[in-house]
Amino acid sequence: SAQSDLVRVQRITGGLTPKSVVASPSGLLFAQNMMYSHTATVYSPDGARVRTIDDAVDLSAHGVKGHPGTSKGAPVEMAFSPDGKRAYVSNYSMYGEGFAPEGKDACTGPEGISDSYVYKIDTATLEITDVVRVGAVPKYVAATHDGSRVLVTNWCSMDLSVIDATSGKVTGPDRSHRIWVNDTIAAIEDTAPLHENDPIGQNGFFYLVGLTIASYATSIAIGAAGATRRMRE
């Protein structure tokens, strides 16, 4: 049938303020609760709560200077490695010693906006195992198909952070609105015809998309079906 209806099979409540909900390859569900709850809540495929992960971290324990004591994040979006063993969570803003006031979509404020961090979570232990500094007000996250890189759009920095998944180092960011691959700018080499049901080309790039609103990096998609642009390394 060309039409189908959504049927609610379960309603999950209790301590949730999710900005996003993402399923891992194994079926674990992660709800990112932003700064409203400072947590990410994990559920099993049957809807049972497995654990609530607090976003509080000691950045100095990860080699980060300038932010002594406990810092808190604001989990907003998540992506999994292809094997599902690692989850990467963007934090809309960071809170604690050495951070400017809370980030905002307006990207303004007399004291500026601090860069934020992406957390790496081990999906077996559900522990935060690493932190990676990215840009200001990071939002969407995506992992490449081979799991070698993690891509993060930074709303207020107006750029894209490319994280090496092995080293945890950022090879960007790219503030010229071009895409970096292994420290080399990747060029758009060819164009595919518009999809008949996508007259404005909203499906974006085939390999990688940096959708923008007034030049602010907002979201990314890898391997989008029916894409209107193809990008090759």
Salt bridges, closest charged atoms under 4 A:
ASP54 OD1 - LYS72 NZ 3.18
ASP55 OD2 - HIS38 ND1 2.92
ASP55 OD1 - LYS72 NZ 3.51
GLU77 OE2 - LYS19 NZ 3.24
ASP105 OD1 - LYS139 NZ 3.02
ASP115 OD2 - ARG133 NH2 3.15
GLU127 OE2 - ARG51 NH2 3.12
ASP159 OD2 - ARG175 NE 3.41
GLU189 OE1 - ARG232 NH2 2.93
ASP190 OD2 - ARG230 NH2 3.42
ASP190 OD2 - ARG232 NH1 3.17
GLU233 OE2 - ARG149 NH2 2.82
